[in-house]
Amino acid sequence: MHLRSTKIPKDAVHHPVFARFYARMSVAAETRAGMAAIRSELLAGLSGRIIEIGVGNGLNFAHYPPAVSEVVAIEPEHSLRQLAVRSALRAGIPVDVVPGTAEALPVKSEAFDGAVASLVLCTVRNVERSLAEIERVLRPGGELRFFEHVRADDRAMATVQQALDRTVWPLLGGGCHTARDTLTAIEEAGFVVETYRKVKMPDSGIRLPTSACVLGVARRTTVVDAS
């Protein structure tokens, strides 16, 4: 395992109420909102060593293909990390759940063949820094698989999202921001976006501020200074 020697705060993020709510909601969404199918599509074709950032309660673990040799799973929130450890024990591949934040990943540079960001870039404190860290830890040519909340195309909904993001939503949603332009942020971080599609979650019924999502694959092409 390729971990940095720097000491990591065990509870860099603390949202115990949200963690309990998210754990229940995410399990229900596997079938009701079609999240199980999204997870399978997100992870299909991955191989080698993978780092997943912000794993929550670890529901992605069951969907990793057998060609993945190891997953290093980063989760900063204590309660969710405990649940992720339980999910790791049931996974069909080796999964190591460790504390850490997206802005300071506790792993060596160019140590991974792929990275996974699933409903996490909406919650990080610094998107630019988080993407720079993901780029650092990927080998040249490594993939970033992403599934994220994004700003809605509809102007009225986007206005609602922005109002929520400035007020109550980050407090209620564990730091979540619904209106981030994550696709542009990935491109500006130096990744080449190879494919993506817009997704509505859930795919039917009433539109929510969290309904607009993007699912895609980007690739690291540059050499990053590891100093």
Backbone as CSV, one residue per row, in Angstrom:
resi,resn,N_x,N_y,N_z,CA_x,CA_y,CA_z,C_x,C_y,C_z
1,MET,0.845,-1.192,0.000,0.000,0.000,0.000,0.880,1.241,0.000
2,HIS,0.521,2.250,-0.796,1.359,3.426,-0.977,0.754,4.621,-0.253
3,LEU,1.012,4.705,1.051,0.506,5.818,1.829,1.627,6.774,2.167
4,ARG,1.298,8.042,2.241,2.259,9.028,2.711,2.484,8.861,4.205
5,SER,3.611,9.378,4.665,3.936,9.276,6.086,3.344,10.412,6.907
6,THR,2.727,11.418,6.254,2.171,12.533,6.993,1.004,12.074,7.856
7,LYS,0.908,12.659,9.041,-0.169,12.284,9.961,-1.492,12.867,9.478
8,ILE,-2.534,12.054,9.478,-3.839,12.457,8.975,-4.802,12.604,10.140
9,PRO,-5.513,13.727,10.228,-6.530,13.829,11.274,-7.631,12.815,11.041
10,LYS,-7.971,12.061,12.075,-8.935,10.974,11.905,-10.340,11.476,11.594
11,ASP,-10.680,12.636,12.086,-12.017,13.153,11.879,-11.949,14.564,11.304
12,ALA,-11.396,14.672,10.105,-11.279,15.966,9.458,-12.637,16.541,9.113
13,VAL,-13.627,15.685,8.953,-15.003,16.096,8.682,-15.903,15.416,9.707
14,HIS,-16.836,16.164,10.279,-17.696,15.584,11.312,-19.136,16.009,11.062
15,HIS,-19.924,15.117,10.506,-21.344,15.360,10.242,-22.148,14.150,10.711
16,PRO,-22.231,13.893,12.017,-22.856,12.660,12.503,-24.338,12.540,12.161
17,VAL,-25.093,13.648,12.218,-26.519,13.590,11.887,-26.699,13.304,10.407
18,PHE,-25.954,14.031,9.569,-26.035,13.786,8.135,-25.589,12.373,7.795
19,ALA,-24.570,11.886,8.472,-24.065,10.538,8.188,-25.148,9.493,8.400
20,ARG,-25.916,9.616,9.490,-26.992,8.657,9.742,-28.076,8.754,8.681
21,PHE,-28.427,9.992,8.306,-29.441,10.187,7.272,-28.956,9.655,5.936
22,TYR,-27.721,9.970,5.576,-27.179,9.542,4.285,-27.114,8.021,4.191
23,ALA,-26.736,7.376,5.273,-26.626,5.916,5.258,-27.966,5.267,4.931
24,ARG,-29.041,5.789,5.507,-30.372,5.244,5.223,-30.840,5.610,3.818
25,MET,-30.656,6.873,3.451,-31.132,7.363,2.162,-30.420,6.675,1.006
26,SER,-29.111,6.492,1.117,-28.339,5.925,0.022,-28.712,4.467,-0.244
27,VAL,-28.995,3.723,0.805,-29.406,2.321,0.624,-30.749,2.263,-0.094
28,ALA,-31.680,3.120,0.288,-32.984,3.155,-0.373,-32.857,3.563,-1.831
29,ALA,-31.910,4.458,-2.133,-31.750,4.961,-3.497,-31.157,3.933,-4.453
30,GLU,-30.604,2.852,-3.920,-30.002,1.850,-4.794,-31.011,1.326,-5.817
31,THR,-32.217,1.090,-5.388,-33.246,0.580,-6.308,-34.234,1.677,-6.711
32,ARG,-34.667,2.487,-5.756,-35.695,3.488,-6.062,-35.198,4.516,-7.070
33,ALA,-33.971,4.984,-6.927,-33.441,6.016,-7.813,-32.488,5.448,-8.869
34,GLY,-32.314,4.148,-8.881,-31.455,3.549,-9.888,-29.971,3.717,-9.647
35,MET,-29.581,3.967,-8.400,-28.172,4.204,-8.117,-27.305,2.972,-8.335
36,ALA,-27.848,1.778,-8.122,-27.055,0.570,-8.332,-26.590,0.482,-9.779
37,ALA,-27.477,0.816,-10.721,-27.110,0.792,-12.138,-26.083,1.866,-12.454
38,ILE,-26.226,3.034,-11.837,-25.247,4.116,-12.044,-23.875,3.693,-11.534
39,ARG,-23.832,3.062,-10.369,-22.556,2.628,-9.807,-21.881,1.608,-10.735
40,SER,-22.653,0.682,-11.258,-22.087,-0.326,-12.161,-21.532,0.324,-13.419
41,GLU,-22.258,1.285,-13.978,-21.774,1.985,-15.168,-20.533,2.809,-14.857
42,LEU,-20.542,3.463,-13.715,-19.409,4.303,-13.305,-18.114,3.506,-13.228
43,LEU,-18.182,2.285,-12.716,-16.981,1.517,-12.402,-16.625,0.466,-13.453
44,ALA,-17.480,0.267,-14.433,-17.254,-0.779,-15.439,-15.936,-0.568,-16.175
45,GLY,-15.167,-1.642,-16.305,-13.926,-1.596,-17.074,-12.702,-1.140,-16.314
46,LEU,-12.841,-0.761,-15.057,-11.672,-0.362,-14.279,-10.786,-1.575,-13.989
47,SER,-9.493,-1.309,-13.840,-8.549,-2.375,-13.507,-7.372,-1.789,-12.762
48,GLY,-6.607,-2.657,-12.114,-5.417,-2.217,-11.391,-5.740,-1.611,-10.041
49,ARG,-4.900,-0.684,-9.591,-5.063,-0.043,-8.287,-5.924,1.207,-8.443
50,ILE,-6.938,1.333,-7.594,-7.903,2.418,-7.676,-7.950,3.156,-6.349
51,ILE,-8.070,4.478,-6.418,-8.353,5.275,-5.234,-9.744,5.863,-5.394
52,GLU,-10.564,5.697,-4.358,-11.897,6.297,-4.354,-11.942,7.353,-3.264
53,ILE,-12.388,8.542,-3.629,-12.372,9.688,-2.724,-13.772,9.923,-2.183
54,GLY,-13.895,9.991,-0.865,-15.195,10.226,-0.256,-16.139,9.066,-0.463
55,VAL,-15.802,7.907,0.094,-16.543,6.680,-0.222,-17.863,6.571,0.520
56,GLY,-18.122,7.465,1.481,-19.361,7.370,2.243,-19.451,6.051,2.978
57,ASN,-20.580,5.349,2.830,-20.754,4.059,3.498,-20.327,2.879,2.629
58,GLY,-19.650,3.161,1.530,-19.000,2.093,0.764,-19.887,1.324,-0.189
59,LEU,-20.964,1.923,-0.674,-21.868,1.188,-1.551,-21.280,0.920,-2.932
60,ASN,-20.235,1.644,-3.307,-19.587,1.352,-4.587,-18.810,0.037,-4.569
61,PHE,-18.386,-0.402,-3.407,-17.430,-1.515,-3.329,-17.938,-2.776,-4.027
62,ALA,-19.218,-3.054,-3.910,-19.784,-4.274,-4.495,-19.820,-4.237,-6.013
63,HIS,-19.576,-3.069,-6.603,-19.700,-2.915,-8.055,-18.351,-2.867,-8.770
64,TYR,-17.254,-2.944,-8.030,-15.946,-2.939,-8.693,-15.725,-4.246,-9.435
65,PRO,-15.213,-4.187,-10.663,-14.987,-5.423,-11.424,-13.796,-6.210,-10.874
66,PRO,-13.722,-7.508,-11.162,-12.649,-8.356,-10.625,-11.252,-7.934,-11.070
67,ALA,-11.145,-7.193,-12.168,-9.825,-6.771,-12.654,-9.180,-5.716,-11.761
68,VAL,-9.949,-5.139,-10.831,-9.385,-4.192,-9.863,-8.634,-4.980,-8.803
69,SER,-7.351,-4.680,-8.640,-6.512,-5.428,-7.706,-6.602,-4.896,-6.280
70,GLU,-6.909,-3.601,-6.124,-6.998,-2.994,-4.786,-7.719,-1.661,-4.888
71,VAL,-8.519,-1.354,-3.890,-9.121,-0.030,-3.757,-8.649,0.594,-2.454
72,VAL,-8.056,1.773,-2.539,-7.781,2.580,-1.354,-8.934,3.576,-1.247
73,ALA,-9.713,3.443,-0.181,-10.967,4.166,-0.028,-10.807,5.258,1.024
74,ILE,-10.920,6.514,0.598,-10.718,7.648,1.482,-12.074,8.151,1.989
75,GLU,-12.211,8.260,3.299,-13.444,8.812,3.873,-13.109,9.607,5.135
76,PRO,-13.404,10.921,5.140,-13.037,11.747,6.293,-14.021,11.693,7.455
77,GLU,-15.279,11.299,7.202,-16.292,11.349,8.251,-16.307,10.039,9.043
78,HIS,-16.186,10.137,10.354,-15.969,8.970,11.211,-17.084,7.932,11.094
79,SER,-18.325,8.367,11.209,-19.444,7.420,11.194,-19.557,6.710,9.856
80,LEU,-19.438,7.459,8.773,-19.503,6.849,7.448,-18.309,5.924,7.214
81,ARG,-17.156,6.301,7.751,-15.969,5.461,7.575,-16.152,4.104,8.248
82,GLN,-16.785,4.098,9.403,-17.064,2.829,10.080,-17.973,1.936,9.234
83,LEU,-18.996,2.538,8.626,-19.887,1.778,7.750,-19.148,1.283,6.506
84,ALA,-18.228,2.108,5.994,-17.453,1.707,4.818,-16.558,0.515,5.126
85,VAL,-16.022,0.462,6.327,-15.196,-0.687,6.718,-16.025,-1.967,6.676
86,ARG,-17.264,-1.900,7.138,-18.135,-3.076,7.081,-18.407,-3.478,5.634
87,SER,-18.648,-2.483,4.769,-18.870,-2.783,3.351,-17.625,-3.395,2.721
88,ALA,-16.457,-2.937,3.140,-15.200,-3.460,2.589,-15.027,-4.939,2.912
89,LEU,-15.481,-5.349,4.079,-15.353,-6.754,4.470,-16.203,-7.666,3.592
90,ARG,-17.244,-7.101,2.987,-18.129,-7.889,2.126,-17.769,-7.761,0.643
91,ALA,-16.810,-6.913,0.322,-16.452,-6.682,-1.081,-15.720,-7.895,-1.651
92,GLY,-15.817,-8.052,-2.947,-15.151,-9.181,-3.592,-13.725,-8.899,-3.991
93,ILE,-13.238,-7.696,-3.658,-11.865,-7.296,-3.969,-11.247,-6.679,-2.712
94,PRO,-9.915,-6.568,-2.647,-9.291,-5.936,-1.473,-9.615,-4.440,-1.411
95,VAL,-10.145,-3.993,-0.290,-10.476,-2.589,-0.064,-9.875,-2.161,1.265
96,ASP,-9.119,-1.073,1.243,-8.517,-0.525,2.458,-9.138,0.843,2.708
97,VAL,-9.915,0.970,3.773,-10.594,2.219,4.110,-9.711,3.010,5.063
98,VAL,-9.395,4.253,4.683,-8.490,5.079,5.483,-9.061,6.489,5.617
99,PRO,-8.715,7.186,6.708,-9.138,8.580,6.856,-8.328,9.490,5.950
100,GLY,-8.911,10.601,5.585,-8.202,11.568,4.752,-9.186,12.481,4.060
101,THR,-8.691,13.558,3.498,-9.534,14.502,2.772,-9.078,14.584,1.319
102,ALA,-9.994,15.017,0.454,-9.687,15.115,-0.970,-8.599,16.144,-1.238
103,GLU,-8.520,17.172,-0.388,-7.526,18.232,-0.600,-6.118,17.829,-0.190
104,ALA,-5.975,16.722,0.524,-4.655,16.256,0.979,-4.681,14.738,1.049
105,LEU,-4.696,14.087,-0.086,-4.798,12.628,-0.118,-3.551,12.000,0.490
106,PRO,-3.718,11.060,1.419,-2.579,10.482,2.152,-1.901,9.341,1.402
107,VAL,-1.598,9.562,0.124,-0.993,8.528,-0.709,0.098,9.146,-1.575
108,LYS,0.964,8.299,-2.093,2.075,8.758,-2.913,1.617,9.160,-4.311
109,SER,2.442,9.954,-4.965,2.134,10.413,-6.311,2.230,9.275,-7.326
110,GLU,1.380,9.347,-8.334,1.382,8.417,-9.469,1.306,6.955,-9.023
111,ALA,0.497,6.698,-7.977,0.410,5.356,-7.395,-0.808,4.566,-7.878
112,PHE,-1.690,5.212,-8.674,-2.961,4.567,-8.993,-3.253,4.590,-10.491
113,ASP,-3.930,3.535,-10.929,-4.352,3.435,-12.328,-5.662,4.171,-12.576
114,GLY,-6.454,4.340,-11.535,-7.735,5.024,-11.682,-8.160,5.675,-10.390
115,ALA,-9.025,6.690,-10.524,-9.599,7.371,-9.362,-11.100,7.478,-9.572
116,VAL,-11.834,7.430,-8.477,-13.289,7.494,-8.518,-13.763,8.615,-7.594
117,ALA,-14.589,9.512,-8.144,-15.222,10.567,-7.367,-16.718,10.461,-7.594
118,SER,-17.438,10.026,-6.572,-18.871,9.773,-6.694,-19.622,10.576,-5.648
119,LEU,-20.304,11.632,-6.091,-21.062,12.507,-5.199,-20.195,13.040,-4.064
120,VAL,-18.983,13.459,-4.433,-18.061,13.986,-3.426,-17.526,15.367,-3.782
121,LEU,-17.344,15.665,-5.071,-16.803,16.967,-5.449,-17.779,18.096,-5.154
122,CYS,-19.036,17.750,-4.921,-20.012,18.753,-4.491,-19.820,19.129,-3.023
123,THR,-19.100,18.296,-2.275,-18.976,18.516,-0.828,-17.610,19.045,-0.392
124,VAL,-16.593,18.926,-1.230,-15.248,19.296,-0.796,-15.151,20.800,-0.580
125,ARG,-14.249,21.189,0.297,-14.080,22.611,0.586,-13.417,23.343,-0.572
126,ASN,-12.504,22.668,-1.281,-11.754,23.302,-2.361,-11.711,22.350,-3.557
127,VAL,-12.534,22.623,-4.563,-12.619,21.735,-5.729,-11.307,21.725,-6.510
128,GLU,-10.720,22.887,-6.712,-9.482,22.985,-7.486,-8.360,22.179,-6.834
129,ARG,-8.211,22.327,-5.532,-7.165,21.598,-4.817,-7.432,20.096,-4.834
130,SER,-8.688,19.721,-4.687,-9.049,18.296,-4.693,-8.715,17.652,-6.035
131,LEU,-9.032,18.332,-7.121,-8.734,17.783,-8.443,-7.229,17.742,-8.709
132,ALA,-6.505,18.730,-8.176,-5.048,18.704,-8.307,-4.459,17.498,-7.582
133,GLU,-5.030,17.157,-6.430,-4.571,15.988,-5.691,-4.889,14.694,-6.441
134,ILE,-6.083,14.625,-7.022,-6.430,13.443,-7.811,-5.474,13.288,-8.983
135,GLU,-5.170,14.396,-9.644,-4.221,14.335,-10.756,-2.843,13.882,-10.276
136,ARG,-2.436,14.355,-9.101,-1.121,13.983,-8.568,-0.986,12.488,-8.338
137,VAL,-2.037,11.863,-7.806,-1.911,10.459,-7.393,-2.157,9.481,-8.542
138,LEU,-2.688,9.973,-9.659,-2.886,9.114,-10.823,-1.602,9.002,-11.633
139,ARG,-1.352,7.825,-12.166,-0.256,7.681,-13.113,-0.623,8.393,-14.405
140,PRO,0.370,8.791,-15.233,0.049,9.371,-16.537,-0.840,8.422,-17.347
141,GLY,-1.921,8.930,-17.865,-2.871,8.105,-18.589,-3.951,7.502,-17.726
142,GLY,-3.861,7.697,-16.406,-4.856,7.142,-15.499,-6.214,7.805,-15.657
143,GLU,-7.263,7.067,-15.310,-8.632,7.535,-15.487,-9.210,8.142,-14.214
144,LEU,-10.020,9.160,-14.391,-10.889,9.661,-13.335,-12.320,9.336,-13.744
145,ARG,-12.984,8.516,-12.956,-14.403,8.230,-13.153,-15.185,9.137,-12.206
146,PHE,-16.200,9.832,-12.718,-16.925,10.776,-11.876,-18.431,10.684,-12.089
147,PHE,-19.143,10.832,-10.970,-20.597,10.969,-10.962,-20.915,12.026,-9.924
148,GLU,-21.422,13.182,-10.365,-21.522,14.327,-9.474,-22.790,15.146,-9.707
149,HIS,-23.276,15.768,-8.619,-24.303,16.802,-8.750,-23.703,17.978,-9.520
150,VAL,-24.502,18.591,-10.398,-24.036,19.754,-11.147,-25.149,20.790,-11.259
151,ARG,-24.761,21.964,-11.712,-25.720,23.037,-11.934,-26.725,22.628,-13.012
152,ALA,-27.985,22.872,-12.761,-29.036,22.520,-13.717,-28.959,23.393,-14.963
153,ASP,-29.360,22.846,-16.098,-29.406,23.625,-17.341,-30.532,24.652,-17.301
154,ASP,-31.603,24.310,-16.607,-32.738,25.212,-16.482,-32.383,26.386,-15.570
155,ARG,-32.569,27.602,-16.092,-32.142,28.789,-15.341,-32.876,28.928,-14.016
156,ALA,-34.172,28.633,-14.011,-34.946,28.769,-12.772,-34.441,27.812,-11.700
157,MET,-34.188,26.545,-12.073,-33.677,25.590,-11.103,-32.265,25.957,-10.661
158,ALA,-31.453,26.448,-11.595,-30.093,26.858,-11.238,-30.120,27.992,-10.212
159,THR,-31.078,28.897,-10.356,-31.223,29.989,-9.385,-31.592,29.448,-8.014
160,VAL,-32.489,28.469,-7.998,-32.856,27.815,-6.727,-31.639,27.141,-6.109
161,GLN,-30.881,26.421,-6.920,-29.679,25.746,-6.423,-28.699,26.733,-5.789
162,GLN,-28.446,27.837,-6.489,-27.490,28.822,-5.993,-27.957,29.445,-4.675
163,ALA,-29.268,29.678,-4.571,-29.802,30.230,-3.323,-29.635,29.240,-2.175
164,LEU,-29.919,27.972,-2.441,-29.749,26.949,-1.416,-28.286,26.801,-1.006
165,ASP,-27.394,26.836,-1.998,-25.964,26.674,-1.713,-25.423,27.797,-0.845
166,ARG,-26.013,28.978,-0.956,-25.551,30.118,-0.159,-26.128,30.107,1.251
167,THR,-27.113,29.252,1.497,-27.808,29.313,2.786,-27.801,27.958,3.506
168,VAL,-28.906,27.210,3.391,-29.095,26.061,4.268,-28.552,24.739,3.741
169,TRP,-28.415,24.605,2.412,-28.148,23.266,1.884,-26.819,22.680,2.363
170,PRO,-25.713,23.409,2.324,-24.467,22.803,2.827,-24.557,22.355,4.276
171,LEU,-25.354,23.068,5.089,-25.509,22.674,6.494,-26.315,21.391,6.615
172,LEU,-27.350,21.252,5.793,-28.209,20.071,5.857,-27.596,18.879,5.130
173,GLY,-26.830,19.153,4.089,-26.342,18.093,3.205,-24.899,17.704,3.387
174,GLY,-24.341,17.908,4.561,-22.967,17.483,4.809,-21.949,18.211,3.962
175,GLY,-22.227,19.486,3.667,-21.309,20.287,2.865,-21.632,20.302,1.388
176,CYS,-22.693,19.643,0.980,-23.039,19.529,-0.444,-23.399,20.884,-1.040
177,HIS,-22.896,21.130,-2.265,-23.266,22.287,-3.078,-23.845,21.750,-4.390
178,THR,-25.075,22.117,-4.676,-25.765,21.517,-5.817,-25.450,22.183,-7.148
179,ALA,-24.907,23.401,-7.134,-24.806,24.197,-8.357,-23.384,24.322,-8.891
180,ARG,-22.473,23.481,-8.465,-21.101,23.573,-8.961,-21.004,23.102,-10.413
181,ASP,-20.153,23.778,-11.180,-19.907,23.398,-12.573,-18.722,22.439,-12.590
182,THR,-18.985,21.225,-12.150,-17.909,20.258,-11.921,-17.237,19.824,-13.212
183,LEU,-17.989,19.694,-14.284,-17.396,19.272,-15.553,-16.341,20.273,-16.015
184,THR,-16.660,21.551,-15.943,-15.686,22.585,-16.310,-14.485,22.555,-15.372
185,ALA,-14.732,22.343,-14.079,-13.633,22.288,-13.116,-12.675,21.143,-13.435
186,ILE,-13.195,19.997,-13.849,-12.358,18.852,-14.210,-11.489,19.194,-15.411
187,GLU,-12.080,19.844,-16.403,-11.311,20.234,-17.594,-10.250,21.274,-17.251
188,GLU,-10.616,22.241,-16.422,-9.652,23.291,-16.053,-8.532,22.757,-15.183
189,ALA,-8.751,21.619,-14.537,-7.702,20.999,-13.723,-6.672,20.269,-14.580
190,GLY,-6.907,20.179,-15.878,-5.938,19.556,-16.769,-6.315,18.176,-17.261
191,PHE,-7.476,17.680,-16.840,-7.940,16.386,-17.326,-8.561,16.535,-18.712
192,VAL,-8.469,15.485,-19.498,-9.181,15.423,-20.773,-10.453,14.610,-20.543
193,VAL,-11.594,15.250,-20.696,-12.866,14.551,-20.530,-13.136,13.757,-21.803
194,GLU,-13.155,12.448,-21.680,-13.311,11.585,-22.848,-14.769,11.318,-23.176
195,THR,-15.579,11.158,-22.164,-17.000,10.903,-22.383,-17.778,11.312,-21.148
196,TYR,-18.998,11.772,-21.376,-19.879,12.072,-20.249,-21.320,12.100,-20.751
197,ARG,-22.223,11.924,-19.803,-23.636,12.109,-20.111,-24.322,12.725,-18.909
198,LYS,-25.335,13.522,-19.192,-26.106,14.129,-18.124,-27.153,13.137,-17.634
199,VAL,-27.339,13.124,-16.326,-28.227,12.172,-15.687,-29.177,12.928,-14.774
200,LYS,-30.442,12.515,-14.765,-31.412,13.055,-13.818,-31.672,12.008,-12.750
201,MET,-31.502,12.403,-11.493,-31.706,11.479,-10.371,-32.761,12.019,-9.403
202,PRO,-33.844,11.280,-9.191,-34.221,10.071,-9.924,-34.620,10.407,-11.351
203,ASP,-34.706,9.409,-12.212,-34.941,9.675,-13.627,-36.390,9.989,-13.952
204,SER,-37.274,9.889,-12.966,-38.668,10.254,-13.177,-39.193,10.923,-11.919
205,GLY,-40.323,11.587,-12.063,-40.905,12.253,-10.915,-40.479,13.706,-10.818
206,ILE,-40.706,14.291,-9.659,-40.449,15.706,-9.455,-38.962,16.025,-9.524
207,ARG,-38.648,17.193,-10.117,-37.258,17.629,-10.155,-36.856,18.216,-8.811
208,LEU,-35.668,17.861,-8.382,-35.117,18.355,-7.122,-33.860,19.170,-7.404
209,PRO,-33.413,19.981,-6.460,-32.152,20.704,-6.662,-30.962,19.773,-6.862
210,THR,-31.097,18.543,-6.404,-30.012,17.561,-6.556,-30.202,16.637,-7.756
211,SER,-31.207,16.883,-8.578,-31.520,15.962,-9.668,-30.494,15.992,-10.792
212,ALA,-29.954,17.161,-11.105,-29.027,17.286,-12.228,-27.663,16.708,-11.858
213,CYS,-27.234,15.705,-12.609,-25.948,15.053,-12.359,-25.207,14.842,-13.670
214,VAL,-23.929,14.549,-13.572,-23.136,14.206,-14.736,-22.324,12.958,-14.407
215,LEU,-22.250,12.057,-15.387,-21.533,10.789,-15.248,-20.525,10.707,-16.376
216,GLY,-19.246,10.481,-16.053,-18.285,10.479,-17.138,-16.913,9.929,-16.788
217,VAL,-16.032,10.011,-17.787,-14.659,9.525,-17.692,-13.723,10.621,-18.183
218,ALA,-12.707,10.938,-17.383,-11.659,11.873,-17.782,-10.315,11.173,-17.609
219,ARG,-9.299,11.727,-18.250,-7.994,11.076,-18.210,-6.892,12.088,-17.909
220,ARG,-5.971,11.668,-17.066,-4.786,12.473,-16.793,-3.785,12.268,-17.917
221,THR,-3.295,13.358,-18.485,-2.333,13.254,-19.581,-1.020,13.930,-19.283
222,THR,-0.954,14.754,-18.231,0.244,15.513,-17.951,1.071,14.870,-16.859
223,VAL,2.335,15.238,-16.806,3.229,14.822,-15.745,3.159,15.849,-14.632
224,VAL,2.921,15.407,-13.422,2.751,16.305,-12.277,4.014,16.296,-11.439
225,ASP,4.449,17.464,-11.015,5.591,17.580,-10.112,5.197,17.071,-8.743
226,ALA,5.869,16.034,-8.269,5.500,15.399,-6.997,6.177,16.045,-5.801
227,SER,6.929,17.116,-6.016,7.657,17.717,-4.897,6.717,18.466,-3.970
